[in-house]
Amino acid sequence: MQRDTLPAIRERVRFAWSTRRACGLFAVAAGIRIDRIMEDEAAGRITSHDALRMAAEAEAAALCFRPLALR
């Protein structure tokens, strides 16, 4: 089994947004959160394990919200 990476999780969130699988508002916010998680991990403020967990949680939250109907 291949281990997830932070960039891979971020790309899945972006893909979900671009294909209208997730609400754009939540997906953009999750992407920003994942960017900050990546910065915190690089600075040594959080462990790699915690960073992956937090990014996966952000992805899961974004995928909970379907996009609104187009107007």
PQR file with spaces between the fields and no chain letter, atoms N, CA, C, O and H, PARSE charges and radii, in Angstrom:
ATOM       1  N    MET     1       0.844   -1.187    0.000 -0.4000 1.5000
ATOM       2  CA   MET     1       0.000    0.000    0.000 -0.0000 2.0000
ATOM       3  C    MET     1       0.886    1.246    0.000  0.5500 1.7000
ATOM       4  O    MET     1       1.817    1.364    0.797 -0.5500 1.4000
ATOM       5  N    GLN     2       0.580    2.160   -0.900 -0.4000 1.5000
ATOM       6  CA   GLN     2       1.376    3.375   -0.999 -0.0000 2.0000
ATOM       7  C    GLN     2       0.930    4.380    0.051  0.5500 1.7000
ATOM       8  O    GLN     2      -0.264    4.574    0.283 -0.5500 1.4000
ATOM       9  H    GLN     2      -0.177    2.064   -1.547  0.4000 1.0000
ATOM      10  N    ARG     3       1.901    5.008    0.675 -0.4000 1.5000
ATOM      11  CA   ARG     3       1.615    5.987    1.715 -0.0000 2.0000
ATOM      12  C    ARG     3       1.237    7.328    1.085  0.5500 1.7000
ATOM      13  O    ARG     3       1.848    7.753    0.105 -0.5500 1.4000
ATOM      14  H    ARG     3       2.870    4.850    0.487  0.4000 1.0000
ATOM      15  N    ASP     4       0.232    7.988    1.650 -0.4000 1.5000
ATOM      16  CA   ASP     4      -0.169    9.315    1.182 -0.0000 2.0000
ATOM      17  C    ASP     4       0.927   10.326    1.465  0.5500 1.7000
ATOM      18  O    ASP     4       1.721   10.166    2.393 -0.5500 1.4000
ATOM      19  H    ASP     4      -0.264    7.643    2.447  0.4000 1.0000
ATOM      20  N    THR     5       0.955   11.362    0.655 -0.4000 1.5000
ATOM      21  CA   THR     5       1.836   12.497    0.902 -0.0000 2.0000
ATOM      22  C    THR     5       0.970   13.748    0.980  0.5500 1.7000
ATOM      23  O    THR     5      -0.156   13.766    0.483 -0.5500 1.4000
ATOM      24  H    THR     5       0.310   11.492   -0.099  0.4000 1.0000
ATOM      25  N    LEU     6       1.495   14.777    1.599 -0.4000 1.5000
ATOM      26  CA   LEU     6       0.732   16.018    1.702 -0.0000 2.0000
ATOM      27  C    LEU     6       0.422   16.612    0.326  0.5500 1.7000
ATOM      28  O    LEU     6      -0.716   17.024    0.096 -0.5500 1.4000
ATOM      29  H    LEU     6       2.410   14.763    2.003  0.4000 1.0000
ATOM      30  N    PRO     7       1.385   16.673   -0.595 -0.5600 1.5000
ATOM      31  CA   PRO     7       1.040   17.194   -1.928  0.2800 2.0000
ATOM      32  C    PRO     7      -0.028   16.357   -2.640  0.5500 1.7000
ATOM      33  O    PRO     7      -0.861   16.906   -3.361 -0.5500 1.4000
ATOM      34  N    ALA     8      -0.010   15.045   -2.445 -0.4000 1.5000
ATOM      35  CA   ALA     8      -1.019   14.186   -3.083 -0.0000 2.0000
ATOM      36  C    ALA     8      -2.406   14.475   -2.522  0.5500 1.7000
ATOM      37  O    ALA     8      -3.383   14.519   -3.269 -0.5500 1.4000
ATOM      38  H    ALA     8       0.667   14.599   -1.859  0.4000 1.0000
ATOM      39  N    ILE     9      -2.494   14.669   -1.219 -0.4000 1.5000
ATOM      40  CA   ILE     9      -3.786   14.987   -0.601 -0.0000 2.0000
ATOM      41  C    ILE     9      -4.282   16.333   -1.116  0.5500 1.7000
ATOM      42  O    ILE     9      -5.456   16.479   -1.456 -0.5500 1.4000
ATOM      43  H    ILE     9      -1.701   14.634   -0.612  0.4000 1.0000
ATOM      44  N    ARG    10      -3.380   17.321   -1.172 -0.4000 1.5000
ATOM      45  CA   ARG    10      -3.767   18.645   -1.672 -0.0000 2.0000
ATOM      46  C    ARG    10      -4.255   18.555   -3.116  0.5500 1.7000
ATOM      47  O    ARG    10      -5.240   19.202   -3.471 -0.5500 1.4000
ATOM      48  H    ARG    10      -2.426   17.202   -0.896  0.4000 1.0000
ATOM      49  N    GLU    11      -3.591   17.776   -3.943 -0.4000 1.5000
ATOM      50  CA   GLU    11      -4.007   17.624   -5.339 -0.0000 2.0000
ATOM      51  C    GLU    11      -5.365   16.941   -5.454  0.5500 1.7000
ATOM      52  O    GLU    11      -6.154   17.286   -6.333 -0.5500 1.4000
ATOM      53  H    GLU    11      -2.790   17.251   -3.655  0.4000 1.0000
ATOM      54  N    ARG    12      -5.648   15.983   -4.583 -0.4000 1.5000
ATOM      55  CA   ARG    12      -6.975   15.332   -4.604 -0.0000 2.0000
ATOM      56  C    ARG    12      -8.065   16.334   -4.255  0.5500 1.7000
ATOM      57  O    ARG    12      -9.143   16.307   -4.850 -0.5500 1.4000
ATOM      58  H    ARG    12      -5.007   15.703   -3.868  0.4000 1.0000
ATOM      59  N    VAL    13      -7.797   17.219   -3.295 -0.4000 1.5000
ATOM      60  CA   VAL    13      -8.781   18.247   -2.929 -0.0000 2.0000
ATOM      61  C    VAL    13      -8.998   19.194   -4.108  0.5500 1.7000
ATOM      62  O    VAL    13     -10.135   19.539   -4.429 -0.5500 1.4000
ATOM      63  H    VAL    13      -6.921   17.240   -2.812  0.4000 1.0000
ATOM      64  N    ARG    14      -7.922   19.609   -4.744 -0.4000 1.5000
ATOM      65  CA   ARG    14      -8.043   20.497   -5.910 -0.0000 2.0000
ATOM      66  C    ARG    14      -8.799   19.815   -7.050  0.5500 1.7000
ATOM      67  O    ARG    14      -9.612   20.443   -7.729 -0.5500 1.4000
ATOM      68  H    ARG    14      -6.998   19.328   -4.484  0.4000 1.0000
ATOM      69  N    PHE    15      -8.526   18.533   -7.252 -0.4000 1.5000
ATOM      70  CA   PHE    15      -9.221   17.792   -8.306 -0.0000 2.0000
ATOM      71  C    PHE    15     -10.710   17.674   -7.985  0.5500 1.7000
ATOM      72  O    PHE    15     -11.546   17.815   -8.877 -0.5500 1.4000
ATOM      73  H    PHE    15      -7.866   18.023   -6.701  0.4000 1.0000
ATOM      74  N    ALA    16     -11.048   17.419   -6.728 -0.4000 1.5000
ATOM      75  CA   ALA    16     -12.457   17.325   -6.323 -0.0000 2.0000
ATOM      76  C    ALA    16     -13.172   18.642   -6.594  0.5500 1.7000
ATOM      77  O    ALA    16     -14.333   18.650   -7.004 -0.5500 1.4000
ATOM      78  H    ALA    16     -10.369   17.304   -6.003  0.4000 1.0000
ATOM      79  N    TRP    17     -12.489   19.741   -6.367 -0.4000 1.5000
ATOM      80  CA   TRP    17     -13.078   21.049   -6.635 -0.0000 2.0000
ATOM      81  C    TRP    17     -13.234   21.267   -8.137  0.5500 1.7000
ATOM      82  O    TRP    17     -14.288   21.710   -8.592 -0.5500 1.4000
ATOM      83  H    TRP    17     -11.546   19.734   -6.034  0.4000 1.0000
ATOM      84  N    SER    18     -12.199   20.961   -8.903 -0.4000 1.5000
ATOM      85  CA   SER    18     -12.239   21.236  -10.342 -0.0000 2.0000
ATOM      86  C    SER    18     -13.243   20.359  -11.084  0.5500 1.7000
ATOM      87  O    SER    18     -13.721   20.737  -12.154 -0.5500 1.4000
ATOM      88  H    SER    18     -11.343   20.601   -8.533  0.4000 1.0000
ATOM      89  N    THR    19     -13.566   19.204  -10.535 -0.4000 1.5000
ATOM      90  CA   THR    19     -14.545   18.315  -11.164 -0.0000 2.0000
ATOM      91  C    THR    19     -15.927   18.428  -10.520  0.5500 1.7000
ATOM      92  O    THR    19     -16.817   17.625  -10.798 -0.5500 1.4000
ATOM      93  H    THR    19     -13.178   18.896   -9.666  0.4000 1.0000
ATOM      94  N    ARG    20     -16.094   19.418   -9.668 -0.4000 1.5000
ATOM      95  CA   ARG    20     -17.362   19.670   -8.959 -0.0000 2.0000
ATOM      96  C    ARG    20     -17.814   18.477   -8.137  0.5500 1.7000
ATOM      97  O    ARG    20     -19.009   18.198   -8.038 -0.5500 1.4000
ATOM      98  H    ARG    20     -15.371   20.070   -9.442  0.4000 1.0000
ATOM      99  N    ARG    21     -16.868   17.783   -7.555 -0.4000 1.5000
ATOM     100  CA   ARG    21     -17.196   16.707   -6.626 -0.0000 2.0000
ATOM     101  C    ARG    21     -17.366   17.262   -5.214  0.5500 1.7000
ATOM     102  O    ARG    21     -18.023   16.651   -4.371 -0.5500 1.4000
ATOM     103  H    ARG    21     -15.897   18.009   -7.635  0.4000 1.0000
ATOM     104  N    ALA    22     -16.770   18.418   -4.968 -0.4000 1.5000
ATOM     105  CA   ALA    22     -16.850   19.059   -3.656 -0.0000 2.0000
ATOM     106  C    ALA    22     -17.198   20.529   -3.855  0.5500 1.7000
ATOM     107  O    ALA    22     -16.920   21.110   -4.904 -0.5500 1.4000
ATOM     108  H    ALA    22     -16.236   18.914   -5.653  0.4000 1.0000
ATOM     109  N    CYS    23     -17.808   21.116   -2.840 -0.4000 1.5000
ATOM     110  CA   CYS    23     -18.129   22.539   -2.868 -0.0000 2.0000
ATOM     111  C    CYS    23     -16.829   23.337   -2.969  0.5500 1.7000
ATOM     112  O    CYS    23     -15.885   23.101   -2.216 -0.5500 1.4000
ATOM     113  H    CYS    23     -18.034   20.644   -1.988  0.4000 1.0000
ATOM     114  N    GLY    24     -16.793   24.272   -3.897 -0.4000 1.5000
ATOM     115  CA   GLY    24     -15.592   25.073   -4.094 -0.0000 2.0000
ATOM     116  C    GLY    24     -15.159   25.830   -2.858  0.5500 1.7000
ATOM     117  O    GLY    24     -13.964   25.937   -2.585 -0.5500 1.4000
ATOM     118  H    GLY    24     -17.561   24.463   -4.509  0.4000 1.0000
ATOM     119  N    LEU    25     -16.116   26.361   -2.103 -0.4000 1.5000
ATOM     120  CA   LEU    25     -15.768   27.118   -0.899 -0.0000 2.0000
ATOM     121  C    LEU    25     -15.025   26.244    0.109  0.5500 1.7000
ATOM     122  O    LEU    25     -14.006   26.653    0.665 -0.5500 1.4000
ATOM     123  H    LEU    25     -17.087   26.275   -2.325  0.4000 1.0000
ATOM     124  N    PHE    26     -15.536   25.055    0.333 -0.4000 1.5000
ATOM     125  CA   PHE    26     -14.902   24.155    1.294 -0.0000 2.0000
ATOM     126  C    PHE    26     -13.592   23.595    0.751  0.5500 1.7000
ATOM     127  O    PHE    26     -12.629   23.434    1.502 -0.5500 1.4000
ATOM     128  H    PHE    26     -16.364   24.722   -0.119  0.4000 1.0000
ATOM     129  N    ALA    27     -13.548   23.300   -0.539 -0.4000 1.5000
ATOM     130  CA   ALA    27     -12.329   22.738   -1.126 -0.0000 2.0000
ATOM     131  C    ALA    27     -11.194   23.759   -1.125  0.5500 1.7000
ATOM     132  O    ALA    27     -10.049   23.412   -0.838 -0.5500 1.4000
ATOM     133  H    ALA    27     -14.330   23.430   -1.149  0.4000 1.0000
ATOM     134  N    VAL    28     -11.503   25.009   -1.442 -0.4000 1.5000
ATOM     135  CA   VAL    28     -10.468   26.045   -1.412 -0.0000 2.0000
ATOM     136  C    VAL    28      -9.957   26.228    0.014  0.5500 1.7000
ATOM     137  O    VAL    28      -8.751   26.327    0.237 -0.5500 1.4000
ATOM     138  H    VAL    28     -12.433   25.291   -1.675  0.4000 1.0000
ATOM     139  N    ALA    29     -10.874   26.274    0.974 -0.4000 1.5000
ATOM     140  CA   ALA    29     -10.461   26.413    2.374 -0.0000 2.0000
ATOM     141  C    ALA    29      -9.613   25.226    2.818  0.5500 1.7000
ATOM     142  O    ALA    29      -8.624   25.401    3.530 -0.5500 1.4000
ATOM     143  H    ALA    29     -11.854   26.194    0.793  0.4000 1.0000
ATOM     144  N    ALA    30      -9.990   24.031    2.405 -0.4000 1.5000
ATOM     145  CA   ALA    30      -9.206   22.840    2.761 -0.0000 2.0000
ATOM     146  C    ALA    30      -7.826   22.903    2.123  0.5500 1.7000
ATOM     147  O    ALA    30      -6.835   22.529    2.751 -0.5500 1.4000
ATOM     148  H    ALA    30     -10.793   23.889    1.827  0.4000 1.0000
ATOM     149  N    GLY    31      -7.752   23.368    0.894 -0.4000 1.5000
ATOM     150  CA   GLY    31      -6.460   23.505    0.227 -0.0000 2.0000
ATOM     151  C    GLY    31      -5.547   24.486    0.944  0.5500 1.7000
ATOM     152  O    GLY    31      -4.353   24.234    1.101 -0.5500 1.4000
ATOM     153  H    GLY    31      -8.557   23.673    0.384  0.4000 1.0000
ATOM     154  N    ILE    32      -6.115   25.606    1.379 -0.4000 1.5000
ATOM     155  CA   ILE    32      -5.334   26.588    2.143 -0.0000 2.0000
ATOM     156  C    ILE    32      -4.874   25.980    3.461  0.5500 1.7000
ATOM     157  O    ILE    32      -3.732   26.179    3.876 -0.5500 1.4000
ATOM     158  H    ILE    32      -7.085   25.810    1.252  0.4000 1.0000
ATOM     159  N    ARG    33      -5.756   25.244    4.113 -0.4000 1.5000
ATOM     160  CA   ARG    33      -5.392   24.589    5.378 -0.0000 2.0000
ATOM     161  C    ARG    33      -4.256   23.592    5.154  0.5500 1.7000
ATOM     162  O    ARG    33      -3.323   23.526    5.955 -0.5500 1.4000
ATOM     163  H    ARG    33      -6.684   25.082    3.776  0.4000 1.0000
ATOM     164  N    ILE    34      -4.327   22.822    4.077 -0.4000 1.5000
ATOM     165  CA   ILE    34      -3.276   21.845    3.792 -0.0000 2.0000
ATOM     166  C    ILE    34      -1.960   22.562    3.494  0.5500 1.7000
ATOM     167  O    ILE    34      -0.899   22.095    3.909 -0.5500 1.4000
ATOM     168  H    ILE    34      -5.085   22.876    3.426  0.4000 1.0000
ATOM     169  N    ASP    35      -2.012   23.686    2.783 -0.4000 1.5000
ATOM     170  CA   ASP    35      -0.791   24.471    2.551 -0.0000 2.0000
ATOM     171  C    ASP    35      -0.160   24.894    3.877  0.5500 1.7000
ATOM     172  O    ASP    35       1.056   24.801    4.045 -0.5500 1.4000
ATOM     173  H    ASP    35      -2.874   24.066    2.445  0.4000 1.0000
ATOM     174  N    ARG    36      -0.974   25.351    4.807 -0.4000 1.5000
ATOM     175  CA   ARG    36      -0.457   25.767    6.121 -0.0000 2.0000
ATOM     176  C    ARG    36       0.096   24.582    6.903  0.5500 1.7000
ATOM     177  O    ARG    36       1.110   24.700    7.591 -0.5500 1.4000
ATOM     178  H    ARG    36      -1.962   25.425    4.671  0.4000 1.0000
ATOM     179  N    ILE    37      -0.570   23.451    6.793 -0.4000 1.5000
ATOM     180  CA   ILE    37      -0.074   22.237    7.452 -0.0000 2.0000
ATOM     181  C    ILE    37       1.301   21.879    6.893  0.5500 1.7000
ATOM     182  O    ILE    37       2.207   21.518    7.644 -0.5500 1.4000
ATOM     183  H    ILE    37      -1.393   23.354    6.234  0.4000 1.0000
ATOM     184  N    MET    38       1.452   21.978    5.582 -0.4000 1.5000
ATOM     185  CA   MET    38       2.743   21.681    4.958 -0.0000 2.0000
ATOM     186  C    MET    38       3.825   22.640    5.453  0.5500 1.7000
ATOM     187  O    MET    38       4.955   22.223    5.710 -0.5500 1.4000
ATOM     188  H    MET    38       0.716   22.270    4.971  0.4000 1.0000
ATOM     189  N    GLU    39       3.484   23.913    5.585 -0.4000 1.5000
ATOM     190  CA   GLU    39       4.439   24.899    6.101 -0.0000 2.0000
ATOM     191  C    GLU    39       4.821   24.587    7.545  0.5500 1.7000
ATOM     192  O    GLU    39       5.994   24.663    7.910 -0.5500 1.4000
ATOM     193  H    GLU    39       2.566   24.251    5.376  0.4000 1.0000
ATOM     194  N    ASP    40       3.834   24.236    8.362 -0.4000 1.5000
ATOM     195  CA   ASP    40       4.111   23.910    9.769 -0.0000 2.0000
ATOM     196  C    ASP    40       4.989   22.673    9.895  0.5500 1.7000
ATOM     197  O    ASP    40       5.880   22.623   10.742 -0.5500 1.4000
ATOM     198  H    ASP    40       2.881   24.173    8.065  0.4000 1.0000
ATOM     199  N    GLU    41       4.738   21.680    9.058 -0.4000 1.5000
ATOM     200  CA   GLU    41       5.572   20.477    9.099 -0.0000 2.0000
ATOM     201  C    GLU    41       7.005   20.809    8.685  0.5500 1.7000
ATOM     202  O    GLU    41       7.959   20.352    9.315 -0.5500 1.4000
ATOM     203  H    GLU    41       4.014   21.721    8.370  0.4000 1.0000
ATOM     204  N    ALA    42       7.149   21.598    7.634 -0.4000 1.5000
ATOM     205  CA   ALA    42       8.489   21.968    7.157 -0.0000 2.0000
ATOM     206  C    ALA    42       9.260   22.765    8.207  0.5500 1.7000
ATOM     207  O    ALA    42      10.484   22.668    8.296 -0.5500 1.4000
ATOM     208  H    ALA    42       6.374   21.969    7.123  0.4000 1.0000
ATOM     209  N    ALA    43       8.533   23.553    9.001 -0.4000 1.5000
ATOM     210  CA   ALA    43       9.171   24.356   10.048 -0.0000 2.0000
ATOM     211  C    ALA    43       9.394   23.560   11.330  0.5500 1.7000
ATOM     212  O    ALA    43       9.994   24.065   12.279 -0.5500 1.4000
ATOM     213  H    ALA    43       7.539   23.632    8.929  0.4000 1.0000
ATOM     214  N    GLY    44       8.916   22.325   11.362 -0.4000 1.5000
ATOM     215  CA   GLY    44       9.101   21.490   12.542 -0.0000 2.0000
ATOM     216  C    GLY    44       8.110   21.742   13.662  0.5500 1.7000
ATOM     217  O    GLY    44       8.320   21.292   14.788 -0.5500 1.4000
ATOM     218  H    GLY    44       8.428   21.915   10.592  0.4000 1.0000
ATOM     219  N    ARG    45       7.030   22.456   13.365 -0.4000 1.5000
ATOM     220  CA   ARG    45       6.025   22.746   14.400 -0.0000 2.0000
ATOM     221  C    ARG    45       5.073   21.587   14.642  0.5500 1.7000
ATOM     222  O    ARG    45       4.476   21.491   15.714 -0.5500 1.4000
ATOM     223  H    ARG    45       6.860   22.821   12.450  0.4000 1.0000
ATOM     224  N    ILE    46       4.925   20.699   13.652 -0.4000 1.5000
ATOM     225  CA   ILE    46       4.105   19.498   13.829 -0.0000 2.0000
ATOM     226  C    ILE    46       4.848   18.314   13.213  0.5500 1.7000
ATOM     227  O    ILE    46       5.681   18.480   12.321 -0.5500 1.4000
ATOM     228  H    ILE    46       5.410   20.778   12.781  0.4000 1.0000
ATOM     229  N    THR    47       4.537   17.135   13.699 -0.4000 1.5000
ATOM     230  CA   THR    47       5.188   15.926   13.190 -0.0000 2.0000
ATOM     231  C    THR    47       4.591   15.540   11.841  0.5500 1.7000
ATOM     232  O    THR    47       3.493   15.969   11.487 -0.5500 1.4000
ATOM     233  H    THR    47       3.861   17.000   14.424  0.4000 1.0000
ATOM     234  N    SER    48       5.325   14.729   11.102 -0.4000 1.5000
ATOM     235  CA   SER    48       4.829   14.249    9.804 -0.0000 2.0000
ATOM     236  C    SER    48       3.544   13.451    9.969  0.5500 1.7000
ATOM     237  O    SER    48       2.620   13.567    9.164 -0.5500 1.4000
ATOM     238  H    SER    48       6.217   14.380   11.389  0.4000 1.0000
ATOM     239  N    HIS    49       3.496   12.637   11.023 -0.4000 1.5000
ATOM     240  CA   HIS    49       2.294   11.834   11.284 -0.0000 2.0000
ATOM     241  C    HIS    49       1.088   12.737   11.514  0.5500 1.7000
ATOM     242  O    HIS    49       0.026   12.517   10.930 -0.5500 1.4000
ATOM     243  H    HIS    49       4.247   12.543   11.676  0.4000 1.0000
ATOM     244  N    ASP    50       1.245   13.749   12.361 -0.4000 1.5000
ATOM     245  CA   ASP    50       0.136   14.664   12.630 -0.0000 2.0000
ATOM     246  C    ASP    50      -0.237   15.467   11.386  0.5500 1.7000
ATOM     247  O    ASP    50      -1.416   15.733   11.152 -0.5500 1.4000
ATOM     248  H    ASP    50       2.107   13.928   12.835  0.4000 1.0000
ATOM     249  N    ALA    51       0.752   15.852   10.595 -0.4000 1.5000
ATOM     250  CA   ALA    51       0.473   16.613    9.374 -0.0000 2.0000
ATOM     251  C    ALA    51      -0.372   15.795    8.404  0.5500 1.7000
ATOM     252  O    ALA    51      -1.333   16.309    7.832 -0.5500 1.4000
ATOM     253  H    ALA    51       1.709   15.636   10.785  0.4000 1.0000
ATOM     254  N    LEU    52      -0.021   14.537    8.218 -0.4000 1.5000
ATOM     255  CA   LEU    52      -0.807   13.672    7.328 -0.0000 2.0000
ATOM     256  C    LEU    52      -2.222   13.474    7.851  0.5500 1.7000
ATOM     257  O    LEU    52      -3.184   13.498    7.083 -0.5500 1.4000
ATOM     258  H    LEU    52       0.760   14.120    8.683  0.4000 1.0000
ATOM     259  N    ARG    53      -2.347   13.278    9.153 -0.4000 1.5000
ATOM     260  CA   ARG    53      -3.672   13.092    9.750 -0.0000 2.0000
ATOM     261  C    ARG    53      -4.525   14.340    9.552  0.5500 1.7000
ATOM     262  O    ARG    53      -5.686   14.246    9.153 -0.5500 1.4000
ATOM     263  H    ARG    53      -1.566   13.258    9.777  0.4000 1.0000
ATOM     264  N    MET    54      -3.955   15.501    9.829 -0.4000 1.5000
ATOM     265  CA   MET    54      -4.704   16.750    9.708 -0.0000 2.0000
ATOM     266  C    MET    54      -5.090   17.038    8.252  0.5500 1.7000
ATOM     267  O    MET    54      -6.192   17.516    7.985 -0.5500 1.4000
ATOM     268  H    MET    54      -3.012   15.578   10.153  0.4000 1.0000
ATOM     269  N    ALA    55      -4.196   16.751    7.328 -0.4000 1.5000
ATOM     270  CA   ALA    55      -4.499   16.964    5.910 -0.0000 2.0000
ATOM     271  C    ALA    55      -5.601   16.016    5.442  0.5500 1.7000
ATOM     272  O    ALA    55      -6.487   16.413    4.685 -0.5500 1.4000
ATOM     273  H    ALA    55      -3.300   16.363    7.546  0.4000 1.0000
ATOM     274  N    ALA    56      -5.546   14.769    5.892 -0.4000 1.5000
ATOM     275  CA   ALA    56      -6.593   13.800    5.535 -0.0000 2.0000
ATOM     276  C    ALA    56      -7.938   14.231    6.109  0.5500 1.7000
ATOM     277  O    ALA    56      -8.974   14.056    5.467 -0.5500 1.4000
ATOM     278  H    ALA    56      -4.827   14.447    6.508  0.4000 1.0000
ATOM     279  N    GLU    57      -7.925   14.791    7.311 -0.4000 1.5000
ATOM     280  CA   GLU    57      -9.167   15.292    7.907 -0.0000 2.0000
ATOM     281  C    GLU    57      -9.726   16.460    7.099  0.5500 1.7000
ATOM     282  O    GLU    57     -10.936   16.547    6.892 -0.5500 1.4000
ATOM     283  H    GLU    57      -7.084   14.934    7.832  0.4000 1.0000
ATOM     284  N    ALA    58      -8.854   17.353    6.644 -0.4000 1.5000
ATOM     285  CA   ALA    58      -9.298   18.487    5.827 -0.0000 2.0000
ATOM     286  C    ALA    58      -9.902   17.996    4.512  0.5500 1.7000
ATOM     287  O    ALA    58     -10.919   18.516    4.054 -0.5500 1.4000
ATOM     288  H    ALA    58      -7.871   17.282    6.812  0.4000 1.0000
ATOM     289  N    GLU    59      -9.269   16.997    3.915 -0.4000 1.5000
ATOM     290  CA   GLU    59      -9.801   16.414    2.676 -0.0000 2.0000
ATOM     291  C    GLU    59     -11.180   15.804    2.930  0.5500 1.7000
ATOM     292  O    GLU    59     -12.114   16.030    2.161 -0.5500 1.4000
ATOM     293  H    GLU    59      -8.442   16.574    4.287  0.4000 1.0000
ATOM     294  N    ALA    60     -11.302   15.040    3.996 -0.4000 1.5000
ATOM     295  CA   ALA    60     -12.579   14.393    4.312 -0.0000 2.0000
ATOM     296  C    ALA    60     -13.671   15.428    4.543  0.5500 1.7000
ATOM     297  O    ALA    60     -14.800   15.255    4.084 -0.5500 1.4000
ATOM     298  H    ALA    60     -10.543   14.857    4.621  0.4000 1.0000
ATOM     299  N    ALA    61     -13.339   16.499    5.248 -0.4000 1.5000
ATOM     300  CA   ALA    61     -14.328   17.548    5.504 -0.0000 2.0000
ATOM     301  C    ALA    61     -14.768   18.203    4.198  0.5500 1.7000
ATOM     302  O    ALA    61     -15.958   18.445    3.999 -0.5500 1.4000
ATOM     303  H    ALA    61     -12.421   16.639    5.620  0.4000 1.0000
ATOM     304  N    ALA    62     -13.824   18.490    3.310 -0.4000 1.5000
ATOM     305  CA   ALA    62     -14.171   19.119    2.028 -0.0000 2.0000
ATOM     306  C    ALA    62     -15.092   18.226    1.210  0.5500 1.7000
ATOM     307  O    ALA    62     -16.011   18.712    0.551 -0.5500 1.4000
ATOM     308  H    ALA    62     -12.857   18.293    3.472  0.4000 1.0000
ATOM     309  N    LEU    63     -14.846   16.923    1.253 -0.4000 1.5000
ATOM     310  CA   LEU    63     -15.652   15.996    0.456 -0.0000 2.0000
ATOM     311  C    LEU    63     -17.052   15.775    1.031  0.5500 1.7000
ATOM     312  O    LEU    63     -17.902   15.177    0.372 -0.5500 1.4000
ATOM     313  H    LEU    63     -14.100   16.528    1.789  0.4000 1.0000
ATOM     314  N    CYS    64     -17.293   16.247    2.236 -0.4000 1.5000
ATOM     315  CA   CYS    64     -18.628   16.114    2.841 -0.0000 2.0000
ATOM     316  C    CYS    64     -19.642   17.068    2.209  0.5500 1.7000
ATOM     317  O    CYS    64     -20.849   16.847    2.314 -0.5500 1.4000
ATOM     318  H    CYS    64     -16.602   16.733    2.771  0.4000 1.0000
ATOM     319  N    PHE    65     -19.162   18.119    1.559 -0.4000 1.5000
ATOM     320  CA   PHE    65     -20.053   19.155    1.052 -0.0000 2.0000
ATOM     321  C    PHE    65     -20.084   19.141   -0.468  0.5500 1.7000
ATOM     322  O    PHE    65     -19.088   19.443   -1.126 -0.5500 1.4000
ATOM     323  H    PHE    65     -18.182   18.298    1.474  0.4000 1.0000
ATOM     324  N    ARG    66     -21.241   18.785   -1.016 -0.4000 1.5000
ATOM     325  CA   ARG    66     -21.450   18.787   -2.464 -0.0000 2.0000
ATOM     326  C    ARG    66     -21.559   20.238   -2.936  0.5500 1.7000
ATOM     327  O    ARG    66     -21.924   21.116   -2.154 -0.5500 1.4000
ATOM     328  H    ARG    66     -22.049   18.539   -0.481  0.4000 1.0000
ATOM     329  N    PRO    67     -21.248   20.493   -4.199 -0.5600 1.5000
ATOM     330  CA   PRO    67     -21.385   21.857   -4.714  0.2800 2.0000
ATOM     331  C    PRO    67     -22.852   22.269   -4.795  0.5500 1.7000
ATOM     332  O    PRO    67     -23.744   21.437   -4.962 -0.5500 1.4000
ATOM     333  N    LEU    68     -23.072   23.559   -4.673 -0.4000 1.5000
ATOM     334  CA   LEU    68     -24.419   24.089   -4.866 -0.0000 2.0000
ATOM     335  C    LEU    68     -24.749   24.058   -6.352  0.5500 1.7000
ATOM     336  O    LEU    68     -23.858   23.989   -7.198 -0.5500 1.4000
ATOM     337  H    LEU    68     -22.347   24.235   -4.538  0.4000 1.0000
ATOM     338  N    ALA    69     -26.031   24.108   -6.655 -0.4000 1.5000
ATOM     339  CA   ALA    69     -26.461   24.113   -8.058 -0.0000 2.0000
ATOM     340  C    ALA    69     -25.928   25.360   -8.761  0.5500 1.7000
ATOM     341  O    ALA    69     -25.840   26.434   -8.166 -0.5500 1.4000
ATOM     342  H    ALA    69     -26.755   24.164   -5.968  0.4000 1.0000
ATOM     343  N    LEU    70     -25.574   25.200  -10.034 -0.4000 1.5000
ATOM     344  CA   LEU    70     -25.107   26.349  -10.813 -0.0000 2.0000
ATOM     345  C    LEU    70     -26.258   27.314  -11.029  0.5500 1.7000
ATOM     346  O    LEU    70     -27.404   26.899  -11.199 -0.5500 1.4000
ATOM     347  H    LEU    70     -25.646   24.328  -10.518  0.4000 1.0000
ATOM     348  N    ARG    71     -25.952   28.588  -11.020 -0.4000 1.5000
ATOM     349  CA   ARG    71     -26.993   29.606  -11.233 -0.0000 2.0000
ATOM     350  C    ARG    71     -26.841   30.236  -12.579  0.5500 1.7000
ATOM     351  O    ARG    71     -27.623   31.115  -12.941 -0.5500 1.4000
ATOM     352  H    ARG    71     -25.021   28.926  -10.881  0.4000 1.0000
